[in-house]
Amino acid sequence: MKKNLILTILSGILTIFIWHNFGIHGNNVIFLFIFISGIFVMQQILKNTDKRKMLISSIISIAFAIVEVVVNSINTDYTLNHIINKWLPINILGYYSMAMIIVHLVFSFFDYCSNIKEKEISKKDNIIIKFLSNSKVSFIVCVILIFIAWLPYFLRYYPGIVTPDSCWQIEMAIGTSKLSNHHPITHTAIIAIFVNLGLKLFHNINTGIALYTLASMLLMAIIDACVLKYLKNNGTSKIVRVIILLYYMFYPVNAMYSITMWKDVLFSGVIPLLIIMYKELVFNTDKFFSKKSNIALYIIISMLTILLRHNGLYAVILSMPFIIIALRKYWKKTVSLFLSVIVLYMLSNVLIYNILNITKGSVSEMLSIPVQQIARVEKNHREELGEDTLNTINKFFNVKNIGDNYNPILSDPVKFKFNVEYFNENKLQFIKLWLQLLAQYPKEYVESFISNSYGYYYVEAENGAIFTVTMDDQDAPMGIEQTPIINSRLVDFATTLVDSKDEVLITMFFSLGLAFWVLVTCLAYKIYLKEYKNILIYLPIFILWLTMIASPVFCEFRYAYPIFTTLPLYIALNFKKKGE
């Protein structure tokens, strides 16, 4: 009786929460449906759920509820002033109840799929599923299918998507701009191969860009096929692999990014391969070390992760101590393997910076969080700060009143005014200034951090995901021009869909925050099953996520693209039969 009363109250709160937050008003029968459905679903959860599942689900749901309530306030006017109000209890319990129901449904779905026998699925085999069972044919066919699915995007946006960042790399590639490692020199070198080939053979820079784009499409298609092959070899069901294949083929961002000249694309493609190497190292350690090819492959993929994007270094290096501890029985082999990667990285640094005389990227890239926090304090409390403090702040920026440049969701206006030379000579003074303002204005620091990062964990954050316009350098044009070979309404519709802000269900498929919480739920399911070793194979992607929330932009899809390339792998690993 007491349990039913609690369920009725929770269902009532959930109904009121939906009424208040989602704009459904009036005498609407939908509320009766929500109320009754809420009671029924919660009864089923309590009836069929053990205490461990309830505990883990509750932890995720509470965390989700807190994030939603806090960031709803930030999303209003970039302050925390709207958290405490009469709706706070309803909002907390409403988000908690909603998340609890969804997490339980996901866990139950994974449980159900883990108990399905492959023979039961094979009765419904069709041509697509049959070819996925043949590893000799399926790999090549998957590459071809994915490449063909992306080809209309290439023809529609020929020779490919070139952004301002791409232009800078092209200028370095053809020698009109000084080499810099602001964008990883490895990716610039790849661009140089194809762009210079186009210039030398066809005397046309657009042809070189097209060659790069085709190579990018092919490489990404091969990587996707490798993931599918790995899942097949590890017993993932055919149905799951078909769904993943369709995701690779028809998720519009995959196609658009394959034709975009960004370092983020190839880097994001390498990350699933890194996760696979971690899984084999952790779960099949004897077999992994028994083959030299595995060791060589791990080193190559780790180096590509480091060299294709600067934050890849953190994903590789920071994971190492945890793996060494977990594999302490093999510590000599593991340490030797990791030292090989570290030594190669150090040698590459000598080559990049000293021998090739390449300039390093600006240190301000790493200081987005503290410079934003200082700028916010200077803007909102300029009159309260003493003259000495203001003078100290001004020394670290190339303009006075840096707060006038402050944008809560983008650090570039402040970052570009940062005085790097003065910082390099006065790092201790900068730290003291930052700590002093933190002690005086902790709330401003918290608001600044959340404002500049919430897109990576807040489901409702809105931001564009793709570029469709090819650009040239306005000051020194190189002749780059977008000349579509075909006009495709289907491609135009797909690209419009990605940046749609009005269709709620559609925008969820492109939500960075939702992708993050799906990732959290997948890991939580492994913890629920007490398969704790799986935490190690989630380490790289969560380390990368930490670098995302420290990035200059509050919600940049290309920064979070590694989550979208690895989610199919992480989700598929939850469909394995228990004990395998």
C-alpha positions as CSV (number, residue, x, y, z in Angstrom):
1,M,0.0,0.0,0.0
2,K,2.8,2.4,0.9
3,K,4.7,1.5,-2.2
4,N,1.7,2.1,-4.4
5,L,1.2,5.5,-2.7
6,I,4.8,6.5,-3.5
7,L,4.4,5.4,-7.1
8,T,1.2,7.4,-7.5
9,I,2.9,10.5,-6.1
10,L,5.9,10.1,-8.3
11,S,3.7,9.6,-11.4
12,G,1.7,12.7,-10.4
13,I,4.9,14.7,-10.1
14,L,6.1,13.4,-13.5
15,T,2.8,14.5,-15.0
16,I,3.0,18.0,-13.5
17,F,6.7,18.2,-14.6
18,I,5.8,17.4,-18.2
19,W,2.9,19.9,-18.1
20,H,5.2,22.6,-16.7
21,N,8.2,22.1,-18.9
22,F,6.9,21.0,-22.3
23,G,4.2,23.4,-23.0
24,I,1.2,21.0,-23.0
25,H,-1.6,23.1,-21.4
26,G,-5.4,22.9,-20.9
27,N,-7.8,20.0,-20.3
28,N,-5.7,17.5,-22.3
29,V,-6.4,13.8,-22.1
30,I,-2.7,13.2,-22.7
31,F,-2.1,13.9,-19.0
32,L,-4.3,11.1,-17.9
33,F,-2.4,8.7,-20.2
34,I,1.0,10.0,-18.8
35,F,-0.2,9.6,-15.2
36,I,-1.5,6.0,-15.7
37,S,1.5,5.0,-17.8
38,G,3.8,6.4,-15.2
39,I,2.3,4.3,-12.5
40,F,2.4,1.1,-14.6
41,V,6.0,1.6,-15.8
42,M,7.2,2.3,-12.3
43,Q,5.5,-0.8,-10.9
44,Q,7.2,-2.9,-13.5
45,I,10.5,-1.4,-12.6
46,L,10.2,-2.1,-8.9
47,K,8.8,-5.6,-9.6
48,N,11.6,-6.8,-11.9
49,T,14.6,-4.8,-10.6
50,D,17.2,-5.9,-8.2
51,K,18.7,-3.5,-5.7
52,R,22.0,-3.1,-7.6
53,K,20.3,-2.1,-10.8
54,M,18.1,0.3,-8.8
55,L,21.2,1.9,-7.1
56,I,23.1,2.4,-10.4
57,S,20.1,3.7,-12.2
58,S,19.4,6.1,-9.4
59,I,22.9,7.5,-9.4
60,I,22.7,8.2,-13.2
61,S,19.2,9.7,-12.8
62,I,20.2,12.0,-9.9
63,A,23.2,13.2,-11.8
64,F,21.1,13.8,-14.9
65,A,18.5,15.7,-12.9
66,I,21.1,17.9,-11.3
67,V,22.7,18.7,-14.6
68,E,19.4,19.6,-16.3
69,V,18.2,21.8,-13.4
70,V,21.5,23.7,-13.2
71,V,22.1,24.1,-16.9
72,N,18.5,25.2,-17.5
73,S,19.4,28.2,-15.4
74,I,22.6,28.8,-17.3
75,N,20.8,28.4,-20.6
76,T,18.5,31.2,-19.6
77,D,21.1,34.0,-19.1
78,Y,24.4,32.3,-18.3
79,T,23.9,32.6,-14.5
80,L,22.8,30.3,-11.7
81,N,20.2,32.7,-10.5
82,H,17.2,30.7,-11.7
83,I,17.8,27.4,-9.9
84,I,16.1,28.1,-6.6
85,N,12.4,28.6,-7.3
86,K,9.0,27.1,-6.4
87,W,9.4,24.5,-9.2
88,L,12.7,23.1,-8.1
89,P,11.4,20.0,-6.2
90,I,9.1,19.2,-9.2
91,N,11.9,19.6,-11.7
92,I,14.4,17.5,-9.7
93,L,11.9,14.7,-9.1
94,G,10.5,15.0,-12.7
95,Y,13.9,14.7,-14.4
96,Y,14.9,11.9,-12.0
97,S,11.7,9.9,-12.7
98,M,12.1,10.4,-16.5
99,A,15.7,9.4,-16.5
100,M,15.0,6.4,-14.2
101,I,12.4,5.0,-16.5
102,I,14.6,5.5,-19.6
103,V,17.7,3.9,-18.0
104,H,15.7,0.9,-16.8
105,L,14.3,0.4,-20.3
106,V,17.8,0.5,-21.8
107,F,19.1,-1.9,-19.2
108,S,16.2,-4.2,-19.7
109,F,16.7,-4.1,-23.5
110,F,20.3,-5.0,-23.1
111,D,19.3,-7.9,-20.8
112,Y,16.7,-9.1,-23.3
113,C,19.2,-9.0,-26.3
114,S,21.8,-10.8,-24.3
115,N,19.4,-13.8,-23.9
116,I,18.4,-14.0,-27.6
117,K,19.9,-16.9,-29.4
118,E,21.5,-16.3,-32.7
119,K,19.5,-19.1,-34.3
120,E,16.3,-17.3,-33.5
121,I,17.5,-14.3,-35.4
122,S,18.9,-16.3,-38.3
123,K,15.4,-17.5,-39.2
124,K,14.6,-14.0,-40.5
125,D,17.9,-13.7,-42.5
126,N,17.8,-11.7,-45.7
127,I,20.4,-10.9,-48.3
128,I,22.0,-8.1,-46.3
129,I,22.3,-10.2,-43.1
130,K,23.7,-13.2,-45.0
131,F,26.5,-11.3,-46.6
132,L,27.4,-9.9,-43.2
133,S,28.0,-13.5,-42.1
134,N,30.7,-13.9,-44.7
135,S,33.8,-12.2,-43.5
136,K,35.7,-12.6,-46.8
137,V,33.0,-10.7,-48.7
138,S,31.4,-8.5,-46.1
139,F,34.4,-6.3,-45.5
140,I,34.8,-5.2,-49.1
141,V,31.0,-4.9,-49.6
142,C,30.7,-2.7,-46.5
143,V,33.4,-0.4,-47.7
144,I,31.7,-0.1,-51.1
145,L,28.2,0.4,-49.6
146,I,29.4,3.1,-47.2
147,F,31.4,4.9,-49.9
148,I,28.5,4.8,-52.4
149,A,26.1,6.2,-49.7
150,W,28.5,9.1,-49.2
151,L,29.3,9.7,-52.9
152,P,26.2,12.0,-53.6
153,Y,27.5,14.4,-50.9
154,F,30.9,14.6,-52.6
155,L,29.3,15.3,-56.0
156,R,26.9,17.8,-54.5
157,Y,29.6,19.7,-52.7
158,Y,32.5,19.1,-55.0
159,P,35.5,19.3,-54.4
160,G,34.7,19.0,-50.7
161,I,34.1,21.3,-47.7
162,V,36.9,23.7,-47.0
163,T,36.7,25.9,-43.9
164,P,38.9,28.8,-42.7
165,D,41.0,26.2,-40.7
166,S,41.3,24.1,-43.8
167,C,42.5,27.2,-45.8
168,W,45.3,27.8,-43.3
169,Q,46.4,24.2,-43.6
170,I,46.3,24.4,-47.4
171,E,48.5,27.5,-47.3
172,M,51.0,25.7,-45.2
173,A,50.8,22.6,-47.5
174,I,51.6,24.6,-50.6
175,G,54.2,26.8,-48.9
176,T,52.5,30.2,-48.8
177,S,52.3,30.2,-45.0
178,K,54.8,29.3,-42.4
179,L,54.5,25.8,-40.9
180,S,52.8,25.7,-37.5
181,N,51.6,22.9,-35.3
182,H,48.5,24.8,-34.3
183,H,46.8,22.3,-36.5
184,P,48.7,19.0,-36.2
185,I,51.4,18.9,-38.8
186,T,50.6,15.3,-39.5
187,H,47.2,16.2,-40.9
188,T,48.7,19.2,-42.8
189,A,51.2,16.7,-44.4
190,I,48.3,14.5,-45.5
191,I,46.6,17.5,-47.1
192,A,49.9,18.5,-48.7
193,I,50.3,15.1,-50.5
194,F,46.9,15.4,-52.3
195,V,46.8,19.2,-52.8
196,N,50.3,19.3,-54.3
197,L,49.5,16.2,-56.4
198,G,46.5,18.0,-57.9
199,L,48.6,21.1,-58.6
200,K,51.4,19.2,-60.2
201,L,49.4,16.9,-62.4
202,F,46.3,18.9,-63.1
203,H,47.5,22.5,-62.3
204,N,44.3,22.9,-60.3
205,I,44.0,23.2,-56.5
206,N,40.4,22.1,-56.5
207,T,41.4,18.8,-58.1
208,G,43.9,18.3,-55.3
209,I,41.2,19.0,-52.7
210,A,38.9,16.5,-54.5
211,L,41.7,13.9,-54.3
212,Y,42.0,14.5,-50.5
213,T,38.2,14.3,-50.1
214,L,38.0,10.9,-51.9
215,A,40.9,9.6,-49.8
216,S,39.2,10.8,-46.7
217,M,35.9,9.1,-47.7
218,L,37.7,5.8,-48.5
219,L,39.7,5.8,-45.2
220,M,36.6,6.5,-43.1
221,A,34.7,3.8,-45.0
222,I,37.5,1.3,-44.4
223,I,37.6,2.2,-40.7
224,D,33.9,1.7,-40.3
225,A,34.1,-1.7,-42.1
226,C,36.9,-2.7,-39.7
227,V,34.7,-2.0,-36.8
228,L,31.9,-4.1,-38.3
229,K,34.4,-6.9,-39.0
230,Y,35.6,-6.8,-35.5
231,L,32.1,-7.0,-34.1
232,K,31.4,-9.9,-36.4
233,N,34.5,-11.8,-35.2
234,N,33.4,-11.1,-31.6
235,G,30.0,-12.6,-31.9
236,T,27.8,-9.5,-32.3
237,S,24.5,-10.5,-33.8
238,K,23.8,-9.8,-37.5
239,I,20.8,-7.6,-36.8
240,V,23.0,-5.3,-34.7
241,R,25.7,-5.1,-37.4
242,V,23.1,-4.3,-40.0
243,I,21.8,-1.4,-37.9
244,I,25.3,-0.1,-37.4
245,L,26.0,-0.4,-41.1
246,L,22.9,1.7,-41.9
247,Y,24.1,4.2,-39.3
248,Y,27.5,4.5,-41.0
249,M,25.8,4.9,-44.4
250,F,22.9,7.2,-43.7
251,Y,23.7,9.3,-40.6
252,P,24.1,12.6,-42.5
253,V,27.0,13.9,-40.3
254,N,29.1,10.8,-41.2
255,A,28.7,11.7,-44.9
256,M,29.3,15.4,-44.5
257,Y,32.3,15.0,-42.3
258,S,33.9,12.5,-44.7
259,I,34.1,15.3,-47.3
260,T,35.2,18.0,-44.9
261,M,38.9,18.9,-44.6
262,W,39.1,18.8,-40.8
263,K,41.7,17.1,-38.6
264,D,38.8,16.1,-36.4
265,V,37.4,13.7,-39.0
266,L,40.3,11.3,-39.4
267,F,41.1,11.6,-35.7
268,S,37.6,10.5,-34.8
269,G,37.9,7.6,-37.2
270,V,41.0,6.4,-35.5
271,I,39.4,6.4,-32.0
272,P,37.2,3.3,-32.5
273,L,40.3,1.4,-33.6
274,L,42.1,2.6,-30.4
275,I,39.2,1.3,-28.3
276,I,39.4,-2.0,-30.1
277,M,43.1,-2.3,-29.3
278,Y,42.4,-1.5,-25.7
279,K,39.7,-4.1,-25.5
280,E,42.1,-6.8,-27.0
281,L,44.9,-5.7,-24.7
282,V,42.7,-5.8,-21.6
283,F,40.5,-8.9,-22.2
284,N,42.8,-11.1,-24.4
285,T,46.2,-10.1,-23.0
286,D,48.0,-13.4,-23.6
287,K,46.8,-13.5,-27.2
288,F,47.6,-9.8,-27.7
289,F,51.3,-10.1,-26.6
290,S,51.8,-13.4,-28.5
291,K,51.6,-11.6,-31.9
292,K,54.1,-9.0,-32.9
293,S,51.5,-7.7,-35.4
294,N,49.2,-6.7,-32.5
295,I,52.0,-4.8,-30.8
296,A,52.9,-3.0,-34.0
297,L,49.2,-2.2,-34.7
298,Y,48.7,-0.8,-31.2
299,I,51.8,1.5,-31.5
300,I,50.7,2.7,-35.0
301,I,47.1,3.5,-33.9
302,S,48.3,5.2,-30.6
303,M,50.7,7.3,-32.6
304,L,48.0,8.3,-35.1
305,T,45.7,9.2,-32.2
306,I,48.5,11.5,-30.7
307,L,49.6,13.0,-34.0
308,L,46.2,13.7,-35.7
309,R,44.9,15.9,-32.8
310,H,46.6,17.4,-29.8
311,N,44.1,16.1,-27.2
312,G,44.8,12.6,-28.5
313,L,47.9,12.7,-26.4
314,Y,45.9,12.8,-23.2
315,A,43.6,9.9,-24.3
316,V,46.6,7.7,-24.8
317,I,49.0,8.8,-22.0
318,L,46.5,9.2,-19.2
319,S,45.0,5.8,-19.8
320,M,48.4,4.0,-19.4
321,P,48.7,4.0,-15.6
322,F,45.3,2.5,-15.1
323,I,46.0,-0.3,-17.6
324,I,49.4,-1.0,-16.1
325,I,47.7,-1.5,-12.7
326,A,45.0,-3.7,-14.1
327,L,47.5,-5.8,-16.0
328,R,50.1,-5.9,-13.3
329,K,50.8,-9.6,-14.0
330,Y,52.0,-8.5,-17.4
331,W,53.6,-5.2,-16.2
332,K,56.9,-5.7,-17.9
333,K,55.4,-6.2,-21.3
334,T,52.8,-3.5,-20.8
335,V,55.3,-0.9,-19.6
336,S,57.6,-1.8,-22.6
337,L,54.7,-1.3,-25.0
338,F,53.7,2.0,-23.5
339,L,57.3,3.2,-23.4
340,S,57.6,2.5,-27.1
341,V,54.7,4.9,-27.7
342,I,56.2,7.6,-25.4
343,V,59.6,7.4,-27.0
344,L,58.2,7.6,-30.5
345,Y,56.1,10.6,-29.5
346,M,59.2,12.4,-28.1
347,L,61.2,11.6,-31.2
348,S,58.3,13.0,-33.3
349,N,58.4,16.2,-31.3
350,V,62.2,16.6,-32.0
351,L,61.4,16.1,-35.7
352,I,58.5,18.4,-35.8
353,Y,59.8,21.3,-33.8
354,N,63.5,21.3,-34.2
355,I,64.5,19.6,-37.5
356,L,61.6,21.0,-39.5
357,N,61.6,24.3,-37.6
358,I,57.9,24.3,-37.1
359,T,56.3,26.8,-34.6
360,K,54.2,25.5,-31.7
361,G,50.6,26.3,-31.3
362,S,49.6,29.1,-28.9
363,V,49.5,28.2,-25.2
364,S,46.2,30.2,-25.1
365,E,44.5,27.2,-26.6
366,M,45.0,25.4,-23.3
367,L,43.9,28.3,-21.2
368,S,40.3,28.8,-22.4
369,I,38.8,28.1,-19.0
370,P,40.9,30.4,-16.8
371,V,41.0,33.3,-19.3
372,Q,37.2,33.2,-19.7
373,Q,36.8,33.2,-15.9
374,I,39.1,36.2,-15.5
375,A,37.4,38.0,-18.3
376,R,33.9,37.4,-16.8
377,V,35.0,38.7,-13.4
378,E,36.6,41.8,-15.0
379,K,33.3,42.4,-16.9
380,N,30.9,42.0,-14.0
381,H,33.0,43.4,-11.1
382,R,35.2,45.9,-12.8
383,E,34.3,48.7,-10.3
384,E,34.9,46.5,-7.3
385,L,38.4,45.3,-8.3
386,G,41.3,47.4,-7.0
387,E,43.5,49.3,-9.3
388,D,46.4,46.9,-8.7
389,T,44.3,43.9,-9.7
390,L,43.0,45.6,-12.9
391,N,46.6,46.5,-13.8
392,T,47.7,43.0,-13.3
393,I,44.7,41.7,-15.5
394,N,45.6,44.2,-18.2
395,K,49.2,42.9,-18.4
396,F,48.0,39.5,-19.5
397,F,45.9,40.8,-22.3
398,N,46.6,43.0,-25.3
399,V,43.6,45.3,-24.6
400,K,42.3,47.0,-21.6
401,N,38.9,46.0,-20.1
402,I,39.1,42.5,-21.5
403,G,35.6,41.9,-20.1
404,D,34.2,43.9,-23.1
405,N,35.4,41.0,-25.3
406,Y,33.8,38.3,-23.1
407,N,31.4,35.9,-24.8
408,P,30.0,33.3,-22.3
409,I,29.9,30.4,-24.9
410,L,33.1,31.2,-26.9
411,S,36.5,31.9,-25.6
412,D,38.1,33.1,-29.0
413,P,37.4,36.8,-28.5
414,V,39.2,36.7,-25.2
415,K,41.8,34.1,-26.1
416,F,42.9,36.0,-29.2
417,K,43.7,39.0,-27.0
418,F,45.8,37.0,-24.6
419,N,49.4,38.2,-24.2
420,V,51.3,34.9,-24.6
421,E,54.8,36.5,-24.3
422,Y,54.0,38.1,-21.0
423,F,52.3,34.9,-19.7
424,N,55.4,32.8,-20.6
425,E,57.5,35.1,-18.5
426,N,55.0,35.5,-15.6
427,K,53.2,32.2,-15.2
428,L,53.3,32.2,-11.4
429,Q,51.8,35.7,-11.4
430,F,49.0,34.4,-13.6
431,I,48.3,31.5,-11.2
432,K,48.2,33.9,-8.2
433,L,45.8,36.2,-10.1
434,W,43.5,33.3,-11.0
435,L,43.5,32.0,-7.4
436,Q,42.9,35.4,-6.0
437,L,39.8,36.0,-8.2
438,L,38.6,32.5,-7.5
439,A,38.6,33.2,-3.8
440,Q,36.7,36.5,-4.3
441,Y,34.2,35.3,-7.0
442,P,33.7,31.5,-6.9
443,K,30.2,31.8,-8.3
444,E,31.4,33.7,-11.4
445,Y,34.0,31.0,-12.0
446,V,31.4,28.2,-11.9
447,E,29.0,30.1,-14.1
448,S,31.8,30.8,-16.6
449,F,32.9,27.2,-16.7
450,I,29.4,25.8,-17.2
451,S,28.5,28.5,-19.8
452,N,31.6,27.5,-21.9
453,S,31.0,23.8,-21.7
454,Y,27.4,22.8,-21.2
455,G,26.8,21.7,-24.7
456,Y,28.8,18.6,-24.1
457,Y,26.5,17.3,-21.3
458,Y,23.2,19.2,-21.6
459,V,20.7,17.4,-23.9
460,E,18.8,20.5,-25.0
461,A,21.8,22.5,-26.1
462,E,21.5,23.8,-29.7
463,N,24.4,24.3,-32.1
464,G,25.2,23.7,-35.8
465,A,27.0,20.5,-36.7
466,I,28.1,20.9,-40.3
467,F,29.5,23.3,-42.9
468,T,28.1,23.3,-46.4
469,V,30.1,26.2,-47.9
470,T,33.6,25.9,-49.3
471,M,35.7,29.0,-48.5
472,D,38.8,30.6,-49.8
473,D,41.3,32.9,-48.1
474,Q,39.8,36.4,-48.6
475,D,43.2,38.1,-48.3
476,A,45.2,35.8,-50.5
477,P,42.7,33.8,-52.7
478,M,44.0,30.4,-53.9
479,G,41.3,29.7,-56.5
480,I,39.3,27.4,-54.2
481,E,35.7,27.1,-55.4
482,Q,32.7,24.9,-54.8
483,T,31.4,23.7,-58.2
484,P,28.6,21.1,-57.6
485,I,28.6,18.2,-60.2
486,I,25.0,17.3,-59.3
487,N,22.0,18.9,-57.6
488,S,20.5,16.5,-55.1
489,R,17.3,17.4,-53.2
490,L,17.9,14.4,-51.0
491,V,21.3,15.6,-49.9
492,D,20.0,19.1,-49.4
493,F,17.2,17.7,-47.3
494,A,19.6,15.6,-45.2
495,T,21.9,18.5,-44.5
496,T,19.0,20.8,-43.6
497,L,17.8,18.1,-41.2
498,V,21.1,18.2,-39.3
499,D,20.8,21.8,-38.3
500,S,17.0,21.7,-37.8
501,K,16.0,23.4,-34.5
502,D,12.2,22.9,-34.6
503,E,11.8,19.1,-34.9
504,V,12.4,17.9,-31.3
505,L,12.8,14.2,-32.1
506,I,15.1,14.8,-35.0
507,T,17.4,17.2,-33.1
508,M,17.9,14.6,-30.5
509,F,19.8,12.5,-33.0
510,F,22.4,15.3,-33.2
511,S,22.5,16.2,-29.5
512,L,26.0,16.1,-28.1
513,G,24.5,16.0,-24.6
514,L,22.3,13.0,-25.4
515,A,25.3,11.1,-26.9
516,F,27.2,11.7,-23.7
517,W,24.4,10.3,-21.5
518,V,24.0,7.3,-23.8
519,L,27.7,6.6,-23.3
520,V,27.4,7.0,-19.6
521,T,24.5,4.5,-19.6
522,C,26.5,2.0,-21.6
523,L,29.3,2.1,-19.1
524,A,26.8,2.0,-16.2
525,Y,25.4,-1.3,-17.6
526,K,28.8,-2.8,-17.6
527,I,29.3,-1.7,-14.0
528,Y,25.9,-3.2,-13.1
529,L,27.1,-6.5,-14.6
530,K,30.3,-6.2,-12.4
531,E,32.4,-6.2,-15.6
532,Y,34.7,-3.7,-14.2
533,K,37.5,-4.2,-16.7
534,N,35.3,-2.4,-19.2
535,I,36.0,0.8,-17.4
536,L,39.5,0.7,-19.0
537,I,38.1,0.7,-22.6
538,Y,35.9,3.6,-21.8
539,L,38.8,5.7,-20.4
540,P,40.1,7.2,-23.7
541,I,36.7,8.5,-24.7
542,F,35.9,10.0,-21.3
543,I,39.4,11.6,-21.2
544,L,38.6,13.1,-24.6
545,W,35.3,14.3,-23.3
546,L,37.1,16.1,-20.5
547,T,39.2,17.9,-23.1
548,M,36.0,18.9,-24.9
549,I,34.6,20.7,-21.9
550,A,37.9,22.6,-21.6
551,S,37.7,23.6,-25.3
552,P,37.1,27.2,-26.6
553,V,33.5,26.5,-27.8
554,F,30.5,25.5,-25.6
555,C,29.0,23.0,-28.1
556,E,31.1,22.1,-31.1
557,F,30.0,18.9,-32.9
558,R,33.3,18.2,-34.6
559,Y,35.1,18.2,-31.2
560,A,32.6,15.6,-29.9
561,Y,32.6,13.5,-33.1
562,P,34.7,10.8,-31.5
563,I,31.7,10.0,-29.3
564,F,29.6,9.4,-32.4
565,T,32.2,7.2,-34.1
566,T,32.7,5.1,-31.0
567,L,29.0,4.8,-29.8
568,P,28.1,2.0,-32.2
569,L,31.0,0.0,-30.9
570,Y,30.2,0.6,-27.2
571,I,26.5,-0.1,-27.7
572,A,27.2,-3.3,-29.7
573,L,29.5,-4.6,-26.9
574,N,26.4,-4.6,-24.6
575,F,24.6,-7.0,-26.9
576,K,27.1,-9.8,-26.2
577,K,25.8,-12.7,-24.2
578,K,26.5,-12.6,-20.5
579,G,29.8,-14.3,-19.7
580,E,31.3,-13.9,-23.1
